[in-house]
Amino acid sequence: MDRQFKRITNYFFHSVLLLVFCIPAWSAGVIESHGFSLFGSLKYPESYTHLQHVNPQPPQGGELKLMGFGTFDTLNPYTLKGTSPYNSPGLYIYGFGELTDSLLGGSGTHQNPGDEKQSAYGLIASHMRYPENITWVDFILRDEARFQDGHPITAEDVVFSWQTLIKEGHPRFRDQLRGIQSVVARGPKLVHVEFNHPNARSDVLRFGEMPVLPKHYWEGKDFSKTTLEAPVISGPYKVEQVDAGKSLKLVRDTNYWGNNLPLNKGRYNFSAIRIDFYRDQTVAFEAFKKGEFDIFVDYTAKNWVTGYDFPAVSEGRVIKQEIPHQLPSGTQGFFFNTRRELFRDARVRQALALMFDFEWSNAQLFHNAYRRNKSYFPNSDFSAEGLPSGEELSLLSQFRAQLPPELFTTPLTFPLTSGDGQLRPQIRQALALLKDAGWTLQNTTLINNDSQQPFEFEILLQQKGLERVIQPFIQNLKRIGIQADIRLIDTAQYKTRLDNFDFDMTTFVLSQGLSPGHELFDYFHSRSARTPGSQNYAGIQHPVIDSLVELATNVSSVEQQVTTLKALDRVLLWNHYIVPNWHLNYYRVARWNRFGTPLQQPPYTLGVENWWMLPDKELRDH
């Protein structure tokens, strides 16, 4: 009764605050909700008790052992300096990447249920209110929300987080939160957010997924510095042990304030999580075979086909699975750095892309496992095809003077080879493009007509295993007189050079969500081209792309989103900023047979955070 009375009292108090501070907005009609969906309705009603893809009463306990790639030198994942373990390649897939809670859970990488495209539910915030035109939003914080040191999470912490992240955090936060005009604490548990523009649907989600930091902990500290001190956080796990650059142990916070929330029910079941970091995938796989960690997500087609002939697999102690998903694949490719004079001409970039023989590589290196990327948004509804038509054509026609005429007259096509290594048509086309761009093949060397310098560049890598993929591409480039060399460096150097755009070409995967939004600024917009730490690795600065990115983050329907992103995809493809690579529509997962898993697999995430450790008897009988 006391708890119920306190909840009613608090609800009344917050309602009075809203009436006092937001009276003008009531005339527009105010919506109250336990969550927010970018488009359409929420899947789960306010009365939901748990997510669909979980076992609501799993056994809890045991230690999950994971692999991280590379190394780390800081435990603060929110700044540009240093390499955080949670930002290491591939670690996000396990669902334990970000340790502190946000106002809403579900639309970002943190607390993602994996069964809705762009929806989020109350986490630190129990409810939210906003007018129909979404010019502002109020978040009502839960009374029980606590940091792990026992401090209540207050509206002042939210304001502090916003101010700190946009001023001292990683530059991506300034982009993601650019649509926020002001954030004000209107009481201990009420946060009022004003937006720069009406109908700021994506801004609601971006602010809602912002990590909430403890003001009392960070005040007086240099937030931008690297640190191996375990920070005060609010999530289900806390850092227990750190071996700098080598390993990290997390333990479940048994006093975690959010244990019984419907969003968390049946999740985060392991008592401890140990992450060991490896600098080489081959070494890591050998460690997995010995049982030194539990799950191996295999990114190498050859290894997936030929590498699992060992006793634990044949005896059923290791399970090998191809788990389908409906996730858009990332933008994977060889990225040209157009800040370099060598790659500023789109004809040059197109010529080099012609020399990547995907069909040969797929057959000879990948056991025909992959599909060629023909889009910046593969495996999604946002891929441009053929000629623009309908609403997409109307949209692009506004920019006709700034786009190549061929975009409107020539269907999108991609090089298709016979797969036998013969590239005569591609070589002829590439040399013609290079000739138009001011290059001449003299004997066996491509020479610039003006500078008389040979065409030479470097491909920056951090994974040795990629050399076998890159070398055939390099050999094909030699056939048109281009000298390319591989530079293999460690993780820390690689991050520093990418942060400062100090490379000619590199390989990367830009993760793409179910509903691409503000991250597009970081990937493709002119304002990020010179921002250290941005992921605009290609150095894209194009007025039409800028306009389309801005439109894509302000759409009001799925139909508008599809039209705008298809147009963006088409303009990106016609500018040849990358050599598109390949993708899968399933996970390749090997795991030691010691886990229980829910009966249903979520379509948009691997869902390891929903697994549990099997008791010894079940493990023996499984």
C-alpha positions in Angstrom: 0.0 0.0 0.0 2.8 2.4 0.9 4.5 1.8 -2.5 1.2 2.3 -4.3 0.5 5.5 -2.4 3.9 6.8 -3.1 3.5 6.1 -6.8 0.2 7.9 -6.9 1.6 10.9 -5.0 4.6 11.1 -7.4 2.4 10.8 -10.4 0.2 13.6 -9.1 3.2 15.8 -8.3 4.7 15.3 -11.8 1.3 16.0 -13.4 1.0 19.3 -11.5 4.5 20.2 -12.7 3.6 19.6 -16.3 0.4 21.7 -15.9 2.4 24.5 -14.3 5.3 24.6 -16.8 3.7 23.4 -20.0 0.2 25.0 -20.1 0.6 26.5 -23.6 1.3 23.1 -25.1 -1.9 21.4 -23.8 -3.9 23.1 -26.5 -2.0 21.2 -29.2 -2.9 17.9 -27.5 -0.5 16.1 -25.3 0.3 12.4 -25.6 1.5 10.3 -22.7 3.2 7.0 -23.3 5.5 4.3 -21.8 7.6 4.4 -24.9 8.0 5.9 -28.4 7.9 4.5 -31.9 9.5 6.4 -34.8 6.7 5.3 -37.1 3.5 3.4 -36.3 2.5 1.9 -32.9 4.5 0.3 -30.2 4.5 -3.5 -30.2 4.2 -3.8 -26.4 1.3 -2.2 -24.4 2.0 -0.5 -21.1 0.9 -3.6 -19.3 3.5 -5.8 -20.9 5.4 -8.1 -18.4 8.4 -9.2 -20.6 9.7 -9.3 -24.1 8.4 -11.9 -26.6 11.9 -13.4 -27.3 12.9 -14.2 -23.7 12.4 -16.9 -21.1 10.9 -14.8 -18.3 12.2 -17.2 -15.6 15.5 -18.6 -16.7 18.2 -20.0 -14.4 20.7 -17.3 -13.4 24.4 -17.7 -12.7 27.6 -18.9 -14.3 30.3 -17.0 -16.2 30.1 -16.2 -19.9 33.5 -15.9 -21.6 33.7 -13.7 -24.7 36.3 -12.7 -27.1 37.3 -9.1 -27.9 39.4 -8.1 -30.9 42.4 -5.8 -30.5 43.2 -4.0 -27.3 42.0 -1.2 -25.0 43.4 1.6 -22.9 40.3 3.3 -21.4 37.0 2.4 -19.8 35.3 5.5 -21.0 33.5 4.7 -24.3 32.1 8.2 -24.7 35.2 10.2 -25.7 37.5 10.5 -28.7 40.7 9.7 -26.8 41.8 6.1 -26.4 40.3 2.8 -27.3 37.5 1.5 -25.2 36.8 -2.3 -24.9 33.1 -1.6 -25.7 34.1 0.0 -29.0 36.3 -2.9 -30.1 35.2 -4.5 -33.4 32.3 -6.9 -33.2 31.8 -6.7 -29.4 28.5 -4.9 -29.7 27.0 -8.0 -31.2 26.8 -9.8 -27.8 24.6 -7.1 -26.3 26.8 -6.2 -23.3 28.6 -3.3 -25.0 27.3 -0.2 -23.2 27.2 -0.5 -19.5 25.2 2.5 -18.3 21.5 3.1 -18.7 19.6 5.6 -20.8 16.2 7.2 -20.4 14.7 4.8 -23.0 15.9 1.4 -24.1 15.4 -0.3 -27.4 16.3 2.0 -30.3 20.1 2.1 -29.9 22.6 -0.7 -29.3 21.8 -0.7 -25.6 18.9 -2.7 -24.1 17.7 -3.5 -27.7 14.8 -6.0 -27.7 15.6 -6.9 -31.3 12.0 -7.4 -32.4 11.0 -3.9 -33.4 12.5 -1.7 -36.1 12.6 1.7 -34.3 10.9 1.7 -30.9 12.1 2.4 -27.4 10.5 1.8 -24.0 10.9 3.5 -20.7 14.1 2.5 -18.8 15.3 5.3 -16.5 12.1 7.2 -17.6 8.8 5.5 -16.6 6.8 7.7 -19.0 7.1 10.5 -21.4 4.8 13.3 -22.6 4.9 15.3 -25.8 2.5 17.4 -28.0 1.3 16.0 -31.3 3.7 18.3 -33.2 6.6 17.0 -31.1 8.3 20.3 -30.4 9.2 19.2 -26.9 9.1 16.1 -24.7 9.0 15.6 -20.9 10.7 12.5 -19.4 9.4 11.4 -16.0 12.1 9.5 -14.2 11.5 6.4 -12.1 11.9 7.0 -8.3 13.8 3.7 -8.0 16.4 4.5 -10.6 19.9 4.4 -9.0 23.5 4.5 -10.0 25.6 1.5 -8.7 26.9 3.5 -5.7 23.3 4.1 -4.5 22.9 7.7 -5.7 19.4 8.3 -7.2 19.4 9.2 -10.9 17.9 12.7 -11.1 17.0 15.2 -13.8 20.2 17.1 -13.0 22.2 14.0 -14.1 20.4 14.0 -17.4 21.1 17.7 -18.0 24.7 17.2 -17.0 25.0 14.2 -19.4 23.7 16.2 -22.3 25.9 19.2 -21.6 29.0 17.0 -21.0 28.6 14.8 -24.0 28.1 17.6 -26.5 31.0 19.6 -25.1 33.6 17.0 -24.0 32.3 13.7 -25.4 33.0 12.0 -28.7 32.1 14.3 -31.7 29.4 11.9 -32.7 27.3 13.1 -29.7 27.3 16.6 -31.1 25.9 15.3 -34.3 23.4 12.9 -32.7 22.1 15.6 -30.4 22.2 18.5 -32.8 18.4 18.7 -32.9 18.2 19.4 -29.2 17.7 23.1 -28.4 17.6 22.9 -24.6 17.4 20.5 -21.7 16.0 21.6 -18.3 15.4 19.9 -15.0 11.9 20.8 -13.8 12.1 19.0 -10.5 14.2 16.1 -9.3 12.5 13.6 -11.6 11.2 15.7 -14.6 13.3 16.5 -17.6 12.0 19.0 -20.2 13.6 18.8 -23.7 13.0 21.4 -26.4 13.7 20.6 -30.1 15.0 22.9 -32.8 12.3 21.9 -35.2 8.8 20.4 -34.9 8.0 16.8 -35.6 11.4 15.8 -34.2 10.6 12.1 -34.0 14.1 10.9 -34.5 15.5 13.4 -32.0 13.2 11.9 -29.3 14.9 8.6 -29.8 18.4 10.0 -30.1 18.0 11.9 -26.8 16.2 8.9 -25.2 19.2 6.6 -25.9 21.8 9.0 -24.7 23.8 7.5 -21.8 22.9 9.1 -18.5 26.1 9.8 -16.5 26.4 10.5 -12.7 27.0 14.2 -12.1 28.3 13.6 -8.6 31.0 11.3 -10.0 32.2 13.2 -13.0 32.0 16.8 -11.7 35.6 18.0 -11.1 37.1 15.2 -13.3 38.5 15.6 -16.8 35.8 13.7 -18.8 37.9 13.8 -22.0 40.9 11.9 -20.5 41.4 8.1 -20.8 40.9 6.2 -17.6 41.2 2.6 -16.4 39.3 3.4 -13.3 35.9 1.7 -13.3 33.4 4.6 -13.6 30.2 4.8 -11.6 27.4 3.5 -13.9 23.8 2.3 -13.6 23.5 -0.8 -15.8 23.0 -4.5 -15.0 26.8 -5.2 -14.9 29.7 -3.5 -13.2 33.5 -3.7 -13.8 35.2 -6.0 -11.3 38.7 -6.6 -12.8 40.8 -4.9 -15.4 44.0 -6.2 -17.0 44.8 -3.2 -19.3 44.6 -4.1 -22.9 44.1 -7.8 -22.2 41.0 -8.7 -20.3 37.9 -7.3 -18.5 35.6 -9.0 -16.0 32.1 -7.8 -15.4 29.9 -9.0 -12.6 26.1 -8.8 -12.4 24.9 -6.1 -10.0 22.6 -8.0 -7.7 21.2 -4.7 -6.5 20.6 -3.4 -10.0 17.6 -1.1 -9.7 16.2 -2.3 -13.1 16.2 -6.0 -12.5 12.5 -6.4 -12.5 11.5 -4.0 -15.3 9.6 -5.7 -18.1 12.3 -4.6 -20.5 14.9 -6.5 -18.5 12.9 -9.6 -17.4 14.6 -12.8 -18.5 17.8 -11.0 -19.7 21.3 -10.4 -18.3 21.3 -13.8 -16.6 25.0 -14.5 -16.2 26.6 -13.8 -12.9 29.8 -12.7 -14.6 31.2 -11.9 -18.1 34.8 -12.2 -18.9 36.2 -10.7 -22.1 39.6 -11.6 -23.3 41.2 -9.6 -26.1 43.0 -11.1 -29.1 45.0 -9.3 -31.7 44.7 -12.1 -34.3 41.6 -14.0 -35.4 43.5 -17.2 -36.1 45.0 -17.2 -32.6 41.5 -16.4 -31.2 39.9 -19.3 -33.1 42.5 -21.8 -31.7 41.7 -20.4 -28.2 38.0 -21.0 -28.8 38.7 -24.6 -29.9 40.4 -25.1 -26.5 37.3 -23.7 -24.6 39.0 -20.5 -23.5 35.9 -18.6 -24.5 32.3 -19.6 -25.3 31.1 -18.0 -28.5 32.9 -17.5 -31.8 31.1 -15.3 -34.4 33.0 -16.4 -37.6 33.5 -13.7 -40.2 35.7 -15.8 -42.4 33.9 -18.0 -45.0 36.9 -20.3 -45.5 37.2 -21.0 -41.8 33.5 -21.6 -41.5 33.6 -24.3 -44.2 36.9 -25.9 -43.4 37.9 -25.0 -39.8 35.5 -27.1 -37.6 36.8 -30.6 -38.0 37.8 -31.1 -34.4 36.4 -33.5 -31.7 34.3 -31.0 -29.8 32.1 -30.4 -32.9 31.7 -34.1 -33.8 30.9 -34.9 -30.2 28.3 -32.2 -29.9 30.1 -30.2 -27.3 30.4 -27.3 -29.8 27.3 -26.3 -31.8 27.7 -24.7 -35.2 24.8 -22.6 -36.3 23.8 -20.3 -39.1 21.2 -18.0 -37.5 19.0 -16.0 -39.9 18.4 -12.3 -39.2 16.5 -9.4 -40.8 19.1 -6.8 -40.1 20.2 -4.4 -42.8 23.9 -5.2 -43.5 26.5 -2.7 -42.9 28.2 -0.5 -45.5 31.2 -2.7 -46.0 33.8 -1.7 -48.5 37.3 -0.4 -49.4 37.0 3.3 -48.6 38.7 5.9 -50.8 39.9 8.9 -48.8 38.8 11.7 -51.1 40.8 14.2 -49.0 43.7 12.8 -50.9 44.3 14.5 -54.3 44.7 11.1 -55.8 41.1 10.1 -55.2 39.2 13.4 -55.8 38.1 12.5 -59.3 35.1 10.1 -59.3 36.3 8.6 -62.6 39.5 7.5 -60.9 37.5 5.9 -58.1 35.2 4.1 -60.5 38.2 2.8 -62.5 39.8 1.3 -59.4 36.5 -0.2 -58.3 36.2 -2.1 -61.6 39.4 -4.0 -60.7 37.8 -5.7 -57.7 36.7 -9.1 -59.0 34.0 -10.1 -56.5 33.0 -13.2 -58.5 36.5 -14.6 -58.4 37.0 -13.8 -54.7 33.6 -15.3 -53.8 34.5 -18.5 -55.6 38.1 -18.8 -54.7 38.3 -17.3 -51.2 34.8 -17.3 -49.8 33.3 -20.7 -50.9 30.5 -18.7 -52.7 29.1 -17.7 -49.3 28.5 -14.1 -49.9 26.3 -11.7 -51.8 27.8 -8.6 -53.5 26.9 -5.3 -51.9 25.0 -3.2 -54.5 23.9 -0.6 -52.0 25.0 1.4 -49.0 22.1 -0.2 -47.3 22.2 -3.9 -48.3 19.6 -6.4 -47.2 17.1 -3.5 -46.6 14.2 -1.7 -48.3 16.5 1.3 -48.9 18.5 0.0 -51.8 18.3 1.9 -55.1 17.8 -0.1 -58.2 17.5 0.5 -61.9 16.4 4.0 -62.8 14.8 6.5 -60.3 11.0 6.6 -60.6 7.9 7.9 -58.9 8.6 9.9 -55.7 12.3 9.2 -55.8 12.5 10.7 -59.3 10.5 13.8 -58.2 12.9 14.2 -55.2 16.1 13.8 -57.2 14.8 16.1 -60.0 15.1 19.0 -57.6 18.9 18.5 -57.7 19.2 17.6 -61.4 21.8 20.4 -62.1 24.1 19.1 -59.4 24.0 15.4 -60.4 25.5 13.5 -63.3 23.0 13.2 -66.2 23.6 9.5 -66.3 22.0 9.0 -62.9 18.7 9.7 -64.6 19.3 7.8 -67.9 21.5 4.9 -67.1 20.3 2.0 -64.8 22.5 1.2 -61.9 24.7 -1.8 -62.7 27.7 -3.4 -61.0 30.7 -5.1 -62.6 30.0 -8.8 -63.2 32.9 -11.0 -64.2 33.1 -14.6 -65.3 34.9 -15.5 -62.1 37.9 -16.9 -63.9 40.2 -14.0 -63.3 40.0 -12.6 -66.8 39.1 -8.9 -66.6 39.6 -7.6 -70.2 36.3 -5.6 -70.4 36.9 -4.1 -67.0 40.5 -3.2 -67.8 39.5 -1.5 -71.0 36.8 0.5 -69.2 39.1 1.4 -66.3 41.9 2.7 -68.6 39.4 4.8 -70.6 38.1 6.4 -67.4 41.7 7.0 -66.2 42.6 8.5 -69.5 39.7 10.9 -69.3 40.9 11.8 -65.8 44.4 12.7 -66.9 46.3 9.4 -66.5 48.3 7.5 -69.1 49.7 4.0 -69.1 53.4 4.2 -69.9 54.9 0.7 -70.3 53.5 -0.9 -67.1 53.1 2.2 -65.0 50.2 4.6 -64.8 51.5 8.2 -64.9 49.7 11.5 -64.2 49.9 13.7 -67.3 50.5 16.9 -65.3 52.8 15.9 -62.4 54.4 12.9 -64.2 54.0 11.0 -60.9 53.1 7.3 -60.9 49.8 6.2 -59.4 50.8 4.7 -56.0 48.9 4.4 -52.7 48.7 2.5 -49.5 45.9 0.3 -48.1 45.7 0.5 -44.3 44.7 -2.7 -42.4 44.5 -3.8 -38.8 43.6 -7.5 -39.5 46.2 -9.7 -41.0 43.6 -12.1 -42.2 42.3 -9.5 -44.8 45.6 -9.6 -46.6 44.5 -12.6 -48.6 41.4 -10.7 -49.7 43.3 -7.5 -50.6 46.2 -9.1 -52.5 44.2 -10.2 -55.5 42.8 -6.7 -55.8 46.3 -5.3 -55.7 47.4 -7.7 -58.4 44.5 -6.6 -60.6 45.4 -2.9 -60.0 48.9 -3.7 -61.3 47.4 -4.8 -64.6 46.4 -1.1 -65.1 49.7 0.2 -63.9 48.8 1.1 -60.3 51.0 0.2 -57.4 49.2 -0.4 -54.1 50.8 -1.6 -50.9 49.4 -2.9 -47.7 50.3 -1.3 -44.4 49.4 -3.5 -41.4 49.3 -1.7 -38.0 48.0 -2.4 -34.5 44.6 -1.5 -33.2 45.7 1.7 -31.3 47.6 3.1 -34.3 44.7 2.2 -36.6 42.2 4.0 -34.5 44.4 7.1 -34.3 45.0 7.2 -38.0 41.3 6.7 -38.8 40.3 9.4 -36.3 42.6 11.8 -38.1 41.9 10.5 -41.6 45.5 9.6 -42.1 45.2 7.0 -44.8 44.8 6.5 -48.6 42.4 3.6 -48.5 41.1 1.3 -45.8 38.5 -1.3 -45.2 35.6 -0.7 -42.8 32.0 -1.5 -42.0 29.6 1.3 -41.2 26.8 -0.2 -39.2 23.4 0.5 -40.5 20.3 0.3 -38.4 16.7 -0.7 -39.1 15.8 3.0 -39.6 18.9 5.0 -40.5 18.9 8.5 -39.0 21.4 10.8 -37.3 24.3 8.5 -37.9 24.0 9.4 -41.6 25.4 12.8 -40.6 28.5 11.1 -39.2 28.9 8.9 -42.3 28.1 11.1 -45.2 27.5 14.8 -44.4 30.0 17.6 -45.2 30.1 18.8 -41.6 31.7 15.5 -40.5 34.3 15.4 -43.3 36.8 17.4 -41.2 35.7 16.4 -37.7 38.3 14.2 -36.0 36.8 10.9 -35.0 33.8 11.0 -37.4 33.1 8.0 -39.5 33.0 10.0 -42.8 36.1 8.1 -43.8 35.6 8.8 -47.5 35.6 12.6 -46.8 32.3 13.1 -48.6 31.4 16.7 -49.2 28.5 16.9 -51.6 25.6 19.4 -51.4 23.0 16.9 -52.7 24.1 14.3 -50.2 23.9 16.9 -47.4 20.3 17.8 -48.4 19.2 14.1 -48.6 20.8 13.3 -45.2 19.0 16.3 -43.7 15.7 15.1 -45.3 16.2 11.5 -44.1 16.4 12.6 -40.5 13.1 14.6 -40.7 10.7 12.3 -42.5 7.3 11.7 -41.0 6.4 8.3 -42.6 7.9 5.0 -43.7 7.1 5.9 -47.3 9.0 9.2 -47.1 11.9 7.4 -45.4 12.2 4.7 -48.1 12.0 7.3 -50.9 14.7 9.6 -49.3 17.1 6.8 -48.5 16.8 5.2 -51.9 17.7 8.6 -53.4 20.6 9.0 -51.0 21.8 5.5 -51.8 21.7 6.3 -55.6 23.7 9.5 -55.3 26.3 7.8 -53.1 26.7 4.9 -55.5 27.1 7.2 -58.5 29.9 9.0 -56.8 32.0 5.8 -56.2 33.2 6.7 -52.7 33.8 3.0 -51.9 34.5 -0.3 -53.6 31.4 -2.2 -52.3 32.2 -5.6 -50.7 29.8 -8.3 -49.6 27.3 -9.3 -47.0 25.4 -12.2 -45.4 21.8 -12.3 -44.1 22.6 -14.7 -41.2 25.1 -15.0 -38.3 27.7 -17.7 -38.4 28.0 -18.7 -34.8 29.9 -21.5 -33.1 29.3 -21.9 -29.3 30.1 -24.4 -26.6 27.1 -26.4 -25.7 26.5 -25.0 -22.2 23.7 -22.5 -22.9 19.9 -22.4 -22.9 18.3 -20.2 -25.4 14.7 -18.9 -25.9 12.4 -20.8 -28.2 12.2 -17.7 -30.5 15.1 -15.9 -32.1 14.7 -12.1 -32.3 14.9 -11.0 -35.9 17.1 -7.9 -35.4 19.7 -9.0 -32.8 21.8 -12.1 -31.9 20.3 -11.9 -28.4 23.1 -13.4 -26.3 21.9 -11.2 -23.4 18.7 -13.5 -23.4 20.7 -16.7 -23.0 21.4 -18.5 -19.7 23.9 -21.1 -18.4 22.6 -24.6 -18.4 22.8 -26.4 -15.0 25.3 -29.2 -14.9 22.7 -32.0 -15.2 21.0 -30.3 -18.2 24.4 -29.8 -19.8 25.2 -33.5 -19.5 21.8 -34.5 -20.9 21.6 -31.9 -23.7 
